[in-house]
């Protein structure tokens, strides 16, 4: 089963709470937070690559360009750094910033899994299975997707009409925010 770096996310949230003073973060605290988030995202990508190679029984790695594209992808027209800046400008809480990190971590992890399939040339022989955390935080649009398996190039469809290549990649933001689901690869 694929594992997201949740412990590291909890460390980030604890750090944020410690730096959050007078209902705002200082410029230095924001820079530190951005550095910590980047570390978390690189770890999420590496974890996705490792999980995919384990599932496929391979050891090929996506390119550095693939990793950079995943980490710096725009969501709703903004990079994660721009969303952090918006958060700080709007007076959000540390929880809000941790939510940005968790949401992007899921998207980056699952992108790494998909990138690794492509790096291994296994697109035509691989299926992907949706896995939820199977707890009370799983949203009602994701719980029916538990264990749904589709070909690598197919989308997953939620009951509300949304679709995604993998968790964290829906067209509706409400289906991505705080998502902790992962995909598992199955060789065909």
C-alpha positions as CSV (number, residue, x, y, z in Angstrom):
1,X,0.0,0.0,0.0
2,X,1.2,3.5,-0.8
3,X,2.2,5.7,2.1
4,X,2.1,9.5,2.1
5,X,4.6,11.3,4.4
6,X,1.8,12.2,6.9
7,X,4.2,12.4,9.9
8,X,6.2,15.1,8.1
9,X,3.0,17.0,7.5
10,X,2.2,16.9,11.2
11,X,5.7,18.3,11.9
12,X,5.0,21.1,9.5
13,X,1.7,22.0,11.2
14,X,3.4,22.0,14.6
15,X,6.1,24.3,13.2
16,X,3.5,26.6,11.8
17,X,1.7,26.9,15.1
18,X,5.0,27.7,16.9
19,X,5.8,30.5,14.4
20,X,2.3,31.9,14.3
21,X,2.4,35.0,16.5
22,X,0.0,37.9,16.8
23,X,-2.3,36.3,14.2
24,X,0.3,36.5,11.4
25,X,3.6,35.0,10.2
26,X,6.7,37.2,9.9
27,X,8.5,37.3,6.5
28,X,11.2,35.1,7.9
29,X,8.6,32.6,9.1
30,X,6.9,32.6,5.7
31,X,10.2,31.9,4.0
32,X,11.0,29.1,6.5
33,X,7.5,27.6,5.9
34,X,7.9,27.7,2.1
35,X,11.3,25.9,2.5
36,X,9.7,23.3,4.7
37,X,6.8,22.8,2.3
38,X,9.2,22.4,-0.6
39,X,11.0,19.7,1.4
40,X,7.7,18.0,2.1
41,X,6.7,18.1,-1.6
42,X,10.0,16.6,-2.7
43,X,9.6,13.8,-0.1
44,X,6.0,13.2,-1.4
45,X,7.3,12.9,-4.9
46,X,10.1,10.6,-3.9
47,X,7.6,8.5,-1.9
48,X,5.3,8.2,-4.9
49,X,8.2,7.1,-7.1
50,X,9.3,4.5,-4.6
51,X,5.8,3.2,-4.1
52,X,5.2,2.9,-7.9
53,X,8.5,1.1,-8.5
54,X,7.6,-1.3,-5.6
55,X,4.2,-1.9,-7.2
56,X,5.7,-2.5,-10.6
57,X,8.8,-4.4,-9.5
58,X,11.0,-1.9,-11.4
59,X,13.5,0.8,-10.5
60,X,13.2,3.4,-13.3
61,X,12.8,7.0,-12.1
62,X,11.0,9.9,-13.7
63,X,13.1,12.8,-14.8
64,X,14.0,15.9,-12.7
65,X,11.8,17.8,-15.1
66,X,8.8,15.6,-14.3
67,X,9.4,16.2,-10.6
68,X,9.7,20.0,-11.1
69,X,6.5,20.0,-13.2
70,X,4.6,18.1,-10.5
71,X,5.9,20.3,-7.6
72,X,5.3,23.6,-9.4
73,X,2.1,22.8,-11.2
74,X,-0.5,25.5,-11.1
75,X,-3.8,24.8,-9.4
76,X,-6.6,27.2,-10.2
77,X,-4.0,29.3,-12.0
78,X,-1.6,29.6,-9.1
79,X,1.5,27.8,-7.8
80,X,1.6,26.6,-4.2
81,X,4.0,29.5,-3.4
82,X,1.4,32.0,-4.7
83,X,-1.4,30.3,-2.7
84,X,0.8,30.5,0.4
85,X,1.3,34.2,-0.3
86,X,-2.5,34.7,-0.7
87,X,-3.0,32.8,2.6
88,X,-0.6,35.1,4.4
89,X,-2.1,38.2,2.9
90,X,-5.6,37.2,3.9
91,X,-4.8,36.4,7.5
92,X,-5.4,32.6,7.3
93,X,-4.6,30.3,10.2
94,X,-1.8,27.7,10.4
95,X,-4.5,25.0,9.8
96,X,-5.3,26.7,6.4
97,X,-1.7,26.6,5.4
98,X,-1.4,22.9,6.5
99,X,-4.4,22.2,4.3
100,X,-2.6,23.7,1.3
101,X,0.4,21.5,2.1
102,X,-1.7,18.3,2.5
103,X,-3.7,18.9,-0.7
104,X,-0.6,19.6,-2.8
105,X,1.3,16.7,-1.2
106,X,-1.5,14.3,-2.3
107,X,-1.5,15.6,-5.8
108,X,2.3,15.5,-6.1
109,X,2.5,12.0,-4.6
110,X,0.0,10.6,-7.1
111,X,1.6,12.5,-10.0
112,X,4.9,10.8,-9.1
113,X,3.1,7.4,-9.2
114,X,1.8,8.2,-12.7
115,X,5.1,9.6,-13.9
116,X,6.8,6.4,-12.8
117,X,4.5,4.3,-14.8
118,X,5.4,6.3,-17.9
119,X,9.1,6.3,-17.0
120,X,8.9,2.5,-17.0
121,X,7.0,2.3,-20.3
122,X,4.2,0.4,-18.5
123,X,1.2,2.5,-19.6
124,X,-0.4,-0.3,-21.6
125,X,0.1,-3.0,-19.0
126,X,-0.8,-1.1,-15.8
127,X,-4.0,-0.6,-13.9
128,X,-4.5,1.9,-11.0
129,X,-6.6,1.2,-7.9
130,X,-8.0,4.1,-5.8
131,X,-7.3,3.8,-2.0
132,X,-8.9,5.9,0.6
133,X,-7.6,6.2,4.2
134,X,-10.9,4.3,5.1
135,X,-11.6,6.5,8.2
136,X,-14.3,9.0,9.1
137,X,-12.5,11.9,7.3
138,X,-13.0,10.3,3.8
139,X,-15.4,12.5,1.9
140,X,-18.6,11.0,0.5
141,X,-17.5,11.5,-3.1
142,X,-14.3,9.5,-2.4
143,X,-15.5,6.6,-0.3
144,X,-17.3,4.8,-3.2
145,X,-14.1,4.9,-5.1
146,X,-12.3,2.7,-2.5
147,X,-10.7,-0.2,-4.5
148,X,-12.1,0.9,-7.9
149,X,-9.5,-0.2,-10.5
150,X,-9.2,1.4,-14.0
151,X,-6.6,1.2,-16.8
152,X,-3.6,3.6,-16.4
153,X,-5.0,6.1,-19.0
154,X,-8.6,6.1,-17.7
155,X,-10.1,8.5,-15.2
156,X,-11.9,7.8,-11.9
157,X,-15.5,9.2,-11.7
158,X,-17.2,10.4,-8.5
159,X,-20.9,10.2,-8.0
160,X,-21.1,14.1,-8.3
161,X,-20.0,13.9,-12.0
162,X,-16.4,14.9,-11.3
163,X,-13.5,12.9,-12.6
164,X,-9.7,12.7,-12.1
165,X,-6.7,10.7,-13.3
166,X,-5.8,10.2,-9.6
167,X,-6.6,11.6,-6.2
168,X,-5.8,15.3,-5.9
169,X,-6.6,15.9,-9.6
170,X,-10.3,16.5,-9.7
171,X,-11.7,19.5,-11.6
172,X,-13.8,20.6,-8.6
173,X,-11.6,22.0,-5.8
174,X,-13.9,20.6,-3.1
175,X,-12.9,17.1,-4.3
176,X,-9.2,17.9,-3.9
177,X,-8.9,19.9,-0.7
178,X,-7.7,17.8,2.2
179,X,-7.7,14.7,0.0
180,X,-5.4,11.9,1.4
181,X,-6.3,9.2,-1.1
182,X,-3.6,7.4,-3.1
183,X,-3.4,5.1,-6.1
184,X,-1.9,1.7,-6.1
185,X,-0.6,0.2,-9.3
186,X,-1.5,-3.2,-10.5
187,X,0.4,-4.9,-13.3
188,X,-1.9,-6.3,-16.0
